[in-house]
Amino acid sequence: MNIRKLRSAAMAVSAAALTISLAACGSSGPAGSGTNADSATMWGLTGGNQPVLQKSVDAWNKAHSDETIKLDFFANDAYKTKVRTAVGAGQGPTFIYGWGGGVLKSYVDAGQVADLSDFVKQNPEVKSRYLPAVLKNGVINGKTYALPNNNVQPVVLYFNKDVFAKVGVQPPKTWDELMALVPKFKDAGIAPFSLGGQSKWPDLMWLEYLVERIGGPQVFADIAANKPNAWSNPAVTEALTKIQQLVDAGGFVNGFSSIAADSNADQALLYTGKAAMILQGGWIYQGMKKDAPDFVKSGKLGFSTFPTVSGGKGDPADVVGNPSNFWSISSKATDKQKKAALDYVKSGMFTDQNTQDLIDSGAVPVVTGIESKLAASPDKDFLTYVYGMAKNAPSFTLSWDQALSPAQGDAMLANLDQIFLKKITPEQFVSTMNATIGK
């Protein structure tokens, strides 16, 4: 199929900031049974894709008793720290779940992930199943180090149709319309926007889209390329200023800084009618489909693109988010574990059943030839919308905290949190982030 380029900027990074430690609780499901000390190990994320991955690994283990996989799940925020710590110490799982970008490059630079280029060359059927532009996000310096493992995940503006009808307003198409909605929802006793601010990374979606709409994709491309003072681009300051104006106007739910995205508390505010809108990843549709099936089935969930900004240079069709998640294979795994991992990647992933399971969960698999399957789904409105967002995007920028090096990404999220809390100014943010360039 014809997909326009899904774009993530090129990143130059080092293997810094891999030494933070955190004890995170994992949970092994049925896939743990029948495994042994020589099994390949796999860490996945709790949430929408968890049952699909569990089912896939269970089926694999049942059919491949000599190549079993031990699967454990972790919450998103805990996982990101745990896996960086483990990989940095040379003790990562066989399957390393990631997003590509700067974090992947830090693993490559440290020699912690296997080069999969020969595997891809020797197995053309693996390469040909993927949307080509998604596949590119696992390539560093011309070599493949990660392969897509699930679904395309652009960031979407979700809204509660019932709440909008109650207040008598329409979803915003421009930033000015968005700001004008804030007092209308507040007067009705409804939070304009839900936000999982405690997790920090949901804050980033606002900065990513505003910079994209104001300055276009080149602004972040320069930042990711470590161009000196790239954060000083006026689009960044304007975006940060608009965020603080929205905070001042009461645009976000009270106490947003104590709401965690990992618990799905942010999306619950939307489907219970306590908040009118939420800016979140395509993946939360799966959570709402599971936790609020009646809300989703009844057509009360609306979705739209991020508004345009007056005078902005960005294309309104540009999107930000995650082209997919990826599997890398640990270079420290045993030969037996590596063989099991590659065999699973070749014939255990994106089987007809696994692809259908992803679609049934409310996700859009990153494989070719699925248009008819999406159209046949009860969730076709959302799935075809998301597929179209990715397909028609002139630019698809990878989530910044993954595109940047770990050190830069951590600093960015910490300082953006301070922006939302009004503890620093846009100028202070820019100055601090310019100092991280190249680190």
C-alpha positions in Angstrom: 0.0 0.0 0.0 1.1 3.6 -0.5 2.0 5.3 2.7 3.6 8.7 2.8 6.7 9.0 4.9 6.4 8.5 8.6 9.1 10.7 9.9 11.3 10.5 12.9 14.3 12.7 13.1 17.8 11.4 13.0 19.4 11.4 16.4 23.0 11.6 17.6 23.3 10.4 21.1 25.5 8.6 23.6 24.8 5.8 26.1 24.4 8.1 29.0 21.8 7.9 31.8 21.5 4.2 31.8 22.3 3.8 35.5 19.1 4.9 37.3 17.8 2.0 39.4 14.2 1.2 40.2 12.6 -1.9 41.6 9.6 -2.6 39.4 7.0 -5.3 39.9 6.4 -7.6 37.0 3.7 -10.2 36.5 4.2 -13.4 34.6 1.1 -14.9 33.0 0.5 -18.4 31.7 3.5 -18.0 29.3 5.7 -18.6 32.3 4.6 -22.2 32.6 6.7 -24.7 30.8 9.6 -22.3 30.5 13.0 -22.9 31.9 16.3 -21.2 32.8 17.3 -21.3 29.1 14.1 -19.7 27.8 14.2 -16.5 25.9 13.0 -13.7 28.2 10.5 -11.0 27.1 9.3 -7.9 28.9 6.1 -6.3 27.8 3.9 -3.4 28.9 0.6 -3.7 30.8 -2.3 -2.1 29.0 -4.2 -2.5 25.8 -1.8 -4.9 24.0 -1.1 -7.1 27.0 -3.8 -9.8 26.3 -2.8 -9.9 22.6 0.9 -10.4 23.4 0.1 -12.9 26.1 -2.0 -15.0 23.7 0.7 -14.9 21.0 3.4 -16.1 23.4 1.2 -18.8 24.9 0.5 -20.1 21.4 4.2 -20.0 20.6 5.2 -21.9 23.7 2.5 -24.5 23.1 3.9 -25.2 19.7 7.6 -24.8 20.4 8.5 -26.5 23.7 12.2 -26.3 22.7 12.1 -22.6 22.1 10.0 -21.2 24.9 9.6 -17.6 25.9 9.2 -16.3 29.5 7.0 -13.2 29.4 6.7 -10.6 32.2 4.7 -7.4 32.1 5.5 -4.0 33.7 3.7 -0.6 33.9 4.9 1.9 31.3 6.7 4.3 33.6 8.4 1.6 35.7 9.4 -0.3 32.6 11.2 2.6 30.9 13.5 3.0 33.9 13.9 -0.7 34.6 14.8 -1.7 31.1 17.3 1.1 30.7 19.0 0.1 33.9 19.0 -3.6 33.0 20.3 -3.0 29.4 22.9 -0.6 30.7 24.2 -3.3 33.0 24.2 -5.9 30.2 21.4 -7.8 31.9 18.4 -6.9 29.7 15.8 -9.4 28.6 16.3 -11.3 25.3 13.4 -9.3 23.7 13.9 -5.6 24.4 10.7 -3.7 24.0 11.2 -0.1 22.7 10.2 2.8 20.6 13.2 3.3 18.3 14.9 6.7 18.2 17.5 8.0 20.6 17.0 5.4 23.3 17.6 2.6 20.7 20.7 4.4 19.5 22.1 4.5 23.0 21.7 0.7 23.2 23.4 0.4 19.8 26.3 2.7 20.8 26.8 0.6 24.0 26.8 -2.7 22.0 23.8 -4.1 23.8 21.5 -5.0 20.9 22.1 -7.4 18.0 22.4 -6.3 14.4 19.4 -7.8 12.6 20.3 -6.7 9.1 21.3 -10.1 7.9 18.2 -11.7 9.5 16.0 -9.2 7.5 18.0 -9.8 4.3 17.7 -13.6 4.7 14.0 -13.4 5.5 12.4 -11.1 2.9 8.9 -12.2 4.0 9.5 -10.5 7.3 10.5 -7.2 5.7 7.7 -7.3 3.2 4.9 -7.6 5.8 5.6 -4.2 7.3 4.6 -0.7 6.2 8.0 0.4 4.8 8.2 3.7 6.5 7.5 2.2 9.9 10.3 -0.4 9.4 12.8 2.5 8.9 12.3 3.5 12.6 14.3 0.5 13.7 17.3 1.4 11.5 20.3 3.1 13.0 23.3 4.1 10.8 21.9 2.0 7.9 21.6 -1.2 10.0 18.4 -2.8 11.4 18.4 -3.1 15.2 14.7 -3.3 15.9 11.6 -4.6 14.2 8.0 -3.3 14.7 5.9 -5.5 16.9 2.4 -4.1 17.2 0.3 -1.1 16.0 0.6 2.4 14.7 0.0 5.0 17.5 -0.5 8.6 16.5 -1.6 11.1 19.2 -5.3 11.8 18.9 -7.6 14.5 20.3 -10.5 12.5 21.9 -13.8 14.1 23.1 -17.0 13.1 24.8 -19.8 13.7 22.4 -22.4 13.8 25.2 -20.6 16.5 27.0 -20.2 18.6 23.8 -23.9 18.2 23.1 -24.8 19.2 26.6 -22.8 22.4 26.4 -23.9 23.0 22.7 -20.4 23.3 21.2 -18.3 21.7 18.4 -14.8 20.2 18.6 -12.1 22.8 18.1 -10.5 23.1 14.7 -8.2 26.0 15.6 -6.2 26.9 18.8 -8.4 30.0 19.2 -11.5 27.8 19.1 -9.9 25.5 21.7 -9.2 28.4 24.1 -12.8 29.7 23.6 -14.2 26.4 24.7 -12.4 26.5 28.1 -14.7 28.9 29.9 -17.8 27.2 28.4 -16.9 23.9 29.9 -15.8 25.4 33.1 -19.1 27.2 33.5 -20.9 23.9 33.0 -18.8 22.3 35.8 -16.8 20.1 33.4 -13.0 20.1 33.1 -12.0 21.1 29.5 -9.1 18.7 29.3 -8.1 15.6 31.3 -4.3 15.2 31.8 -2.2 12.5 33.4 0.4 15.0 34.6 2.0 12.9 37.2 3.4 10.7 34.4 4.9 13.7 32.7 5.0 12.2 29.2 1.3 13.1 28.5 2.4 16.7 28.9 4.8 16.3 26.0 2.0 15.6 23.5 0.9 19.3 23.9 4.4 20.6 23.2 5.0 18.2 20.3 1.8 19.2 18.5 2.0 22.9 19.2 5.6 23.1 17.9 4.6 21.0 14.9 1.7 23.3 14.1 3.6 26.5 14.7 7.0 25.8 13.2 6.6 22.5 11.2 8.6 19.3 11.6 12.0 20.9 10.9 12.0 22.5 14.4 12.3 19.2 16.2 14.4 17.7 13.4 17.1 20.3 14.3 16.8 19.6 18.0 17.2 15.8 17.4 20.1 16.5 15.2 21.8 18.3 18.1 22.1 21.6 16.2 23.5 24.3 18.6 20.7 26.3 20.3 18.0 24.5 18.4 15.6 24.8 21.3 15.8 28.6 20.8 13.5 28.4 17.8 10.7 30.8 18.3 8.1 28.0 17.7 9.3 26.4 21.0 8.9 29.5 23.1 5.5 30.2 21.5 4.3 26.7 22.2 5.4 26.8 25.8 3.7 30.2 26.2 0.4 28.8 24.8 0.6 25.8 27.2 1.0 28.2 30.2 -1.9 30.3 28.9 -4.1 27.2 28.8 -3.0 26.3 32.3 -3.8 29.9 33.5 -7.3 29.7 31.8 -8.1 26.5 33.8 -7.9 24.3 30.7 -6.8 21.2 32.6 -8.6 19.2 35.3 -7.9 20.3 38.9 -5.1 18.2 40.3 -3.8 17.1 37.0 -0.2 16.8 38.3 -1.3 14.0 40.6 -3.2 11.9 38.0 -1.2 8.9 36.6 -1.7 7.7 33.1 -0.6 4.2 33.9 -3.7 3.7 35.9 -5.9 5.0 33.1 -7.3 7.6 35.5 -6.9 10.3 32.8 -9.1 8.4 30.3 -11.7 7.6 33.0 -12.3 11.3 33.4 -13.3 11.5 29.7 -15.7 8.6 29.6 -17.4 9.5 32.9 -18.1 13.0 31.6 -15.9 14.8 34.1 -13.7 16.0 31.3 -14.7 17.0 27.8 -11.4 16.2 26.0 -8.1 14.4 26.3 -5.0 14.6 24.1 -3.5 11.1 24.2 -2.1 8.3 22.1 -4.0 6.0 19.8 -3.4 3.2 22.3 -5.9 4.5 24.9 -8.8 3.5 22.6 -8.0 -0.1 23.6 -8.2 0.9 27.3 -11.6 2.6 26.9 -12.9 -0.3 24.8 -12.1 -2.6 27.7 -13.0 -0.3 30.6 -16.0 1.5 29.2 -17.3 -0.7 26.4 -20.8 0.9 26.4 -19.3 4.4 26.0 -17.3 3.3 23.0 -20.0 1.0 21.4 -22.7 3.7 21.7 -20.7 6.1 19.6 -20.2 8.7 22.4 -16.5 8.8 21.9 -15.3 11.3 19.3 -11.8 11.8 17.9 -10.1 14.5 15.9 -6.8 15.9 14.8 -4.9 18.5 16.8 -6.1 22.1 16.0 -4.3 24.4 13.7 -2.5 27.5 15.0 -3.1 30.9 13.2 0.0 31.8 11.2 1.6 28.4 11.8 3.9 26.8 9.2 3.0 23.2 10.0 0.8 21.1 7.8 -2.5 20.3 9.6 -2.1 16.7 8.5 1.3 16.2 10.3 1.1 13.9 13.2 3.2 13.0 16.3 3.3 9.8 18.3 4.7 6.3 17.9 4.9 4.7 14.4 5.0 1.4 16.4 6.7 -0.3 19.2 9.7 -2.5 18.4 11.6 -5.6 19.5 15.3 -5.5 19.7 17.3 -8.7 20.5 19.8 -8.5 23.3 23.4 -9.0 22.2 24.1 -10.5 25.6 21.5 -13.3 25.2 22.7 -16.9 24.7 22.8 -18.4 21.1 19.8 -20.5 22.0 17.8 -17.5 23.3 18.7 -15.5 20.2 17.6 -18.3 17.9 14.3 -18.7 19.8 13.8 -14.9 19.6 14.4 -14.7 15.9 12.2 -17.7 15.1 9.4 -16.0 17.1 9.9 -12.7 15.2 9.8 -14.6 11.9 6.8 -16.9 12.4 5.2 -16.1 15.8 4.4 -12.4 15.2 1.8 -11.0 12.8 0.3 -14.4 12.1 -3.3 -14.1 10.7 -4.6 -14.8 14.2 -2.2 -12.3 15.9 -3.1 -9.6 13.4 -6.8 -10.2 13.9 -6.3 -10.1 17.7 -4.7 -6.7 17.4 -7.5 -5.4 15.3 -10.1 -6.9 17.7 -8.4 -5.1 20.6 -8.9 -1.8 18.9 -5.5 -1.4 17.3 -4.1 -0.9 13.8 -1.3 -3.4 13.0 1.7 -2.0 11.2 1.4 -4.5 8.4 0.3 -4.3 4.8 -2.9 -5.5 3.3 -5.3 -5.0 6.2 -7.7 -2.5 4.8 -10.6 -5.0 4.4 -10.0 -6.4 7.9 -10.2 -2.9 9.4 -13.3 -2.1 7.5 -15.0 -5.3 8.8 -14.2 -4.4 12.5 -16.9 -3.1 14.9 -14.3 -0.4 15.6 -13.9 0.5 11.9 -14.6 4.2 12.4 -11.7 4.7 14.8 -9.3 2.2 13.2 -9.7 3.5 9.6 -9.4 7.1 11.0 -6.1 6.3 12.7 -4.9 4.3 9.6 -5.7 7.4 7.5 -3.9 9.7 9.9 -0.7 7.7 9.5 -1.2 7.0 5.8 -1.8 10.6 4.8 0.7 12.3 7.2 3.4 14.3 5.3 5.4 14.0 8.5 5.0 11.5 11.4 7.4 12.6 14.2 8.4 10.1 16.8 7.5 11.0 20.4 10.3 13.3 21.5 11.2 11.5 24.7 12.0 8.5 22.6 13.6 10.3 19.7 16.1 12.1 22.0 18.9 10.5 24.0 17.9 9.3 27.5 19.7 12.2 29.2 17.9 14.8 27.0 14.6 13.1 27.2 14.7 12.9 31.0 15.6 16.6 31.3 12.9 17.6 28.8 10.1 15.8 30.7 11.3 17.2 34.1 11.4 20.7 32.8 8.2 20.5 30.9 6.5 19.4 34.2 7.8 22.6 35.6 6.2 24.5 32.7 2.8 23.0 33.4 3.1 23.8 37.1 4.1 27.4 36.3 7.4 27.0 38.2 9.6 28.1 35.3 9.3 30.4 32.3 9.5 29.3 28.6 12.8 31.2 28.4 14.2 29.2 31.3 13.0 25.9 29.7 14.8 26.9 26.4 18.0 27.8 28.2 18.1 24.6 30.2 17.4 22.4 27.2 19.9 24.1 25.0 22.5 23.0 27.6 21.6 19.4 27.0 22.3 19.5 23.2 24.7 16.7 22.3 24.4 15.0 25.7 
